[in-house]
Amino acid sequence: METLSEGFPFYMISAKTDSDGNRMAITADPADQYAPRTTGVHNVYLSKWAGKEHPNLKQQWVYNSEEASLKSVGLPGGALFEGFNKNMIVYNWKGLANQRFHYNIATRRF
């Protein structure tokens, strides 16, 4: 298991696999949810993990402990956002409470 290093990309990989046994990673959708408008709202979904040999930047995230944010590598300026309904999206970083995540080093969980 890898450790989380601030400022370096990491993947959020599901403990479950798809029906073909592929590992699944949280992936940011490059299309704006409300296209053709540009709102900065992007869906996230599970998709087949591209792996480290052929990395998919939309599956990479960077943790910033000062901001307590999880920022998307593939969508510059976008940060993970947890809605009140527990849905996850990527939204332009605005420092909102719903964009802040605290990492527990003992349990290795957000």
C-alpha positions as CSV (number, residue, x, y, z in Angstrom):
1,M,0.0,0.0,0.0
2,E,1.3,3.4,-0.9
3,T,1.3,6.3,1.5
4,L,-0.3,9.7,0.9
5,S,2.4,12.4,0.2
6,E,1.2,15.9,0.0
7,G,1.6,17.6,-3.3
8,F,2.0,14.3,-5.2
9,P,-0.8,12.7,-7.3
10,F,-2.6,9.6,-6.0
11,Y,-5.6,7.5,-7.0
12,M,-8.8,6.8,-5.1
13,I,-9.3,3.1,-6.0
14,S,-12.4,1.2,-5.0
15,A,-12.0,-1.9,-2.8
16,K,-14.4,-3.7,-5.2
17,T,-13.8,-4.6,-8.9
18,D,-16.1,-4.6,-11.9
19,S,-17.6,-7.8,-13.3
20,D,-14.4,-8.5,-15.3
21,G,-12.2,-8.1,-12.3
22,N,-10.8,-4.7,-13.2
23,R,-9.9,-2.2,-10.5
24,M,-12.0,0.9,-10.5
25,A,-10.9,4.5,-9.7
26,I,-12.8,7.7,-9.1
27,T,-12.7,9.7,-12.3
28,A,-13.5,13.3,-13.0
29,D,-15.7,13.9,-16.1
30,P,-14.0,16.5,-18.3
31,A,-17.4,17.7,-19.7
32,D,-19.1,20.5,-17.7
33,Q,-22.3,19.1,-16.2
34,Y,-24.3,22.0,-17.6
35,A,-22.6,22.3,-21.0
36,P,-22.6,24.3,-23.2
37,R,-22.6,26.7,-20.2
38,T,-19.3,26.8,-18.3
39,T,-20.2,26.4,-14.6
40,G,-17.2,24.5,-13.2
41,V,-19.4,21.6,-12.1
42,H,-18.2,18.2,-13.2
43,N,-19.5,14.7,-12.3
44,V,-17.3,12.0,-10.9
45,Y,-17.8,8.4,-11.5
46,L,-16.1,5.0,-11.2
47,S,-14.2,3.8,-14.3
48,K,-11.6,1.2,-15.0
49,W,-8.3,2.3,-13.5
50,A,-5.8,3.2,-16.2
51,G,-2.9,2.1,-14.1
52,K,0.5,3.8,-13.5
53,E,2.0,2.7,-16.8
54,H,-0.6,4.7,-18.8
55,P,-2.0,7.2,-16.3
56,N,-5.3,9.0,-16.7
57,L,-5.0,12.5,-15.3
58,K,-8.7,12.6,-14.7
59,Q,-8.2,9.8,-12.1
60,Q,-5.4,11.6,-10.3
61,W,-5.9,13.7,-7.2
62,V,-3.6,15.9,-5.0
63,Y,-4.1,16.5,-1.3
64,N,-3.3,20.0,0.1
65,S,-3.2,19.9,3.9
66,E,-3.3,23.7,4.3
67,E,-6.5,24.0,2.4
68,A,-7.7,20.4,3.4
69,S,-8.6,20.0,-0.3
70,L,-8.5,17.2,-2.8
71,K,-7.8,18.8,-6.2
72,S,-8.1,17.2,-9.5
73,V,-5.0,16.8,-11.6
74,G,-7.0,16.4,-14.9
75,L,-9.2,19.4,-14.2
76,P,-7.0,22.3,-13.1
77,G,-8.7,24.5,-10.6
78,G,-11.2,21.8,-9.7
79,A,-11.6,20.3,-6.3
80,L,-13.7,17.4,-5.0
81,F,-17.0,18.7,-3.5
82,E,-19.3,16.6,-1.3
83,G,-22.9,17.7,-1.6
84,F,-25.4,17.7,1.3
85,N,-27.0,14.6,-0.4
86,K,-23.5,12.9,-0.1
87,N,-23.0,13.0,-3.9
88,M,-19.5,13.9,-5.1
89,I,-18.7,16.3,-7.9
90,V,-15.7,18.4,-8.9
91,Y,-16.3,22.1,-8.6
92,N,-14.0,25.1,-9.0
93,W,-12.0,25.6,-5.8
94,K,-13.7,28.3,-3.7
95,G,-12.6,27.2,-0.2
96,L,-16.1,26.0,0.7
97,A,-16.7,23.7,3.7
98,N,-17.9,21.0,1.4
99,Q,-14.6,21.1,-0.4
100,R,-12.5,20.4,2.7
101,F,-11.5,16.9,3.7
102,H,-9.4,15.8,6.7
103,Y,-7.0,12.9,6.3
104,N,-6.6,10.6,9.3
105,I,-3.0,9.3,9.1
106,A,-3.8,6.4,11.5
107,T,-6.7,4.9,9.5
108,R,-5.5,6.3,6.1
109,R,-9.0,7.6,5.4
110,F,-10.5,10.9,4.6
